[in-house]
C-alpha cells in the first residue's frame, strides 16, 4: 500500500467498480461448494449495477491505491414489499428453499443491505476491509426507518462469514438451500 485513498462515490460513477465486482463474482465461485455454476451469469451488470439502479438509496465507497481501485463496499436501502418472496433468475432451484428474507412476522418494510465488500489480494488483512465496513455501517445505521441490516454471504466463504459474526451479526437463515447464508444485525436506537 503506497497511497491509499477512500472515496465515497457521489456522482453515480460505479463503473469504476466493474472489474472489482467481476473479480468478486469469480472469487465467490471459486470458494463455492454448493451450486458454483450459479455464479456464471453473475457480473457487474447483472448484480451490482442492477441493484444500484433499483435500490431506494445506495452508497458505494471505493478504496484506491495511487488512484487505482483496489476494493469497494456497496450498500443499499431496500423496500421489501413484493420482493420478500422474489427469486432471482440466477438462484439455484431448490425445493423448500428460503429466499433472501427470513420468515419473521415483524419483518420491517425497509431494510439495509451491505451488498458487496471486496478487496483485491494484497490489500486484505491490513484493516482496509474493517475501515470500509465501518463506513458502510455508519451510513446504513443513519436511516431512522431502517431497523435491521442484512448481509448475504456466499457458501464456502467462511472467512467473510466469520468477519461479520465477529462484528455483531447473527445468522438468520440459509438462502436458496444453503447457496447463501443470511446474517442480520438490529440497529440500536
VMD Tcl script that draws the C-alpha trace (Angstrom):
set ca {
  {0.00 0.00 0.00}
  {1.51 3.20 -1.10}
  {-1.10 5.90 -1.49}
  {-4.45 4.55 -0.29}
  {-7.42 6.86 -0.56}
  {-11.03 6.12 0.23}
  {-13.68 7.87 -1.84}
  {-17.44 7.91 -1.41}
  {-18.97 7.81 -4.89}
  {-21.28 10.81 -5.03}
  {-21.73 11.16 -8.79}
  {-23.14 7.69 -9.53}
  {-19.94 6.59 -11.28}
  {-19.98 2.97 -10.20}
  {-18.36 1.88 -13.46}
  {-15.04 2.17 -11.63}
  {-16.13 -0.93 -9.66}
  {-16.78 -3.08 -12.75}
  {-13.53 -5.08 -12.64}
  {-13.64 -5.42 -8.86}
  {-17.23 -6.67 -8.91}
  {-16.42 -9.18 -11.63}
  {-13.41 -10.35 -9.58}
  {-15.70 -10.74 -6.57}
  {-18.09 -12.95 -8.54}
  {-15.16 -15.15 -9.70}
  {-13.81 -15.23 -6.12}
  {-17.20 -16.35 -4.81}
  {-17.48 -19.05 -7.48}
  {-14.01 -20.35 -6.62}
  {-14.98 -20.61 -2.93}
  {-18.44 -22.12 -3.52}
  {-19.12 -25.71 -2.57}
  {-22.84 -25.53 -3.40}
  {-24.05 -24.67 -6.93}
  {-20.85 -22.90 -8.11}
  {-22.30 -22.81 -11.63}
  {-24.93 -20.32 -10.40}
  {-22.19 -17.69 -10.36}
  {-21.69 -17.99 -14.13}
  {-24.31 -15.36 -15.09}
  {-23.31 -13.04 -12.23}
  {-21.29 -9.98 -13.09}
  {-21.21 -6.22 -12.62}
  {-24.18 -5.63 -14.95}
  {-26.44 -8.36 -13.57}
  {-25.67 -7.84 -9.88}
  {-24.18 -4.52 -8.78}
  {-25.47 -2.22 -11.50}
  {-28.95 -3.72 -11.34}
  {-29.07 -3.48 -7.53}
  {-27.73 0.08 -7.65}
  {-30.44 1.15 -10.09}
  {-33.31 -0.49 -8.15}
  {-32.42 0.45 -4.57}
  {-34.32 3.10 -2.64}
  {-30.95 4.53 -1.64}
  {-27.39 3.39 -2.15}
  {-23.79 4.08 -1.23}
  {-20.57 2.97 -2.88}
  {-17.18 3.53 -1.26}
  {-14.04 2.80 -3.26}
  {-10.54 2.22 -1.90}
  {-7.82 3.22 -4.33}
  {-4.08 2.75 -4.37}
  {-2.45 5.50 -6.38}
  {-5.83 6.24 -7.95}
  {-6.43 2.61 -9.00}
  {-9.49 0.90 -7.42}
  {-8.40 -1.99 -5.19}
  {-11.56 -2.54 -3.15}
  {-15.08 -1.35 -2.53}
  {-18.15 -1.66 -0.38}
  {-21.65 -1.33 -1.81}
  {-24.67 -0.85 0.46}
  {-28.35 -0.35 -0.23}
  {-31.62 0.51 1.43}
  {-34.31 -1.83 0.15}
  {-38.09 -1.69 0.20}
  {-39.07 -5.29 0.79}
  {-42.67 -5.23 -0.48}
  {-43.24 -7.85 -3.15}
  {-39.55 -8.75 -3.28}
  {-39.97 -10.59 0.01}
  {-40.74 -13.76 -1.94}
  {-38.92 -13.00 -5.18}
  {-36.43 -15.50 -6.54}
  {-33.86 -14.11 -8.98}
  {-33.19 -15.85 -12.29}
  {-29.68 -16.85 -11.19}
  {-30.84 -18.51 -7.95}
  {-30.46 -22.28 -7.66}
  {-33.72 -24.15 -7.95}
  {-34.16 -25.93 -4.63}
  {-37.23 -27.42 -3.03}
  {-38.45 -25.51 0.05}
  {-35.50 -23.11 -0.20}
  {-35.99 -19.80 1.57}
  {-35.40 -16.55 -0.27}
  {-33.43 -13.53 0.83}
  {-35.64 -12.53 3.73}
  {-36.46 -14.51 6.86}
  {-39.97 -15.63 7.78}
  {-40.27 -13.02 10.52}
  {-43.82 -11.89 11.23}
  {-42.49 -8.44 12.07}
  {-40.13 -8.03 9.12}
  {-39.93 -4.26 8.57}
  {-40.88 -2.69 5.23}
  {-37.37 -1.28 4.75}
  {-34.05 -2.95 5.43}
  {-30.41 -2.10 4.94}
  {-28.14 -4.43 2.99}
  {-24.39 -4.48 2.90}
  {-24.34 -5.97 -0.58}
  {-20.66 -6.27 -1.54}
  {-17.38 -5.85 0.31}
  {-14.33 -6.84 -1.69}
  {-10.60 -6.21 -1.61}
  {-8.04 -7.46 -4.09}
  {-5.29 -9.83 -2.97}
  {-2.53 -7.88 -1.29}
  {-4.99 -5.48 0.33}
  {-6.64 -7.96 2.70}
  {-5.73 -8.31 6.37}
  {-4.47 -4.73 6.54}
  {-7.50 -3.17 8.24}
  {-8.83 -1.72 5.00}
  {-11.82 -4.09 4.95}
  {-12.69 -3.05 8.50}
  {-12.48 0.61 7.52}
  {-14.81 0.10 4.53}
  {-17.16 -1.99 6.68}
  {-17.29 0.69 9.40}
  {-18.04 3.43 6.87}
  {-20.82 1.35 5.29}
  {-22.34 0.55 8.69}
  {-22.30 4.20 9.72}
  {-24.27 5.06 6.58}
  {-26.71 2.15 6.93}
  {-27.34 2.92 10.60}
  {-28.10 6.56 9.82}
  {-31.55 5.71 8.43}
  {-34.10 6.12 11.22}
  {-36.69 3.98 9.41}
  {-34.32 1.04 8.84}
  {-34.25 -1.16 11.96}
  {-32.28 -4.12 10.58}
  {-29.27 -4.68 8.32}
  {-28.72 -7.86 6.32}
  {-25.58 -9.26 4.73}
  {-25.63 -12.23 2.37}
  {-22.51 -14.41 2.33}
  {-21.90 -16.90 -0.47}
  {-21.37 -20.51 0.52}
  {-17.75 -21.50 1.04}
  {-16.66 -18.01 2.07}
  {-16.15 -18.87 5.73}
  {-13.66 -16.01 6.27}
  {-16.31 -13.46 5.29}
  {-18.91 -15.15 7.49}
  {-16.52 -15.07 10.46}
  {-15.68 -11.40 9.73}
  {-19.35 -10.40 10.05}
  {-20.13 -12.66 13.00}
  {-17.23 -11.08 14.91}
  {-18.76 -7.67 14.22}
  {-22.07 -8.37 15.92}
  {-24.08 -10.03 13.15}
  {-26.15 -13.18 13.79}
  {-27.04 -15.94 11.35}
  {-30.64 -15.53 10.21}
  {-31.20 -18.33 7.71}
  {-29.88 -20.23 4.73}
  {-30.93 -18.76 1.39}
  {-31.69 -20.96 -1.64}
  {-30.80 -24.22 0.10}
  {-27.50 -23.04 1.56}
  {-26.22 -21.23 -1.51}
  {-26.08 -18.09 0.65}
  {-26.05 -17.55 4.41}
  {-28.02 -14.52 5.59}
  {-26.81 -12.66 8.67}
  {-28.50 -9.71 10.34}
  {-27.98 -7.04 12.94}
  {-30.67 -4.96 14.62}
  {-29.86 -1.27 14.60}
  {-29.56 0.15 18.10}
  {-31.60 3.31 18.57}
}
mol new
graphics top color blue
foreach p $ca { graphics top sphere $p radius 0.5 }
foreach p [lrange $ca 0 end-1] q [lrange $ca 1 end] { graphics top cylinder $p $q radius 0.2 }
display resetview
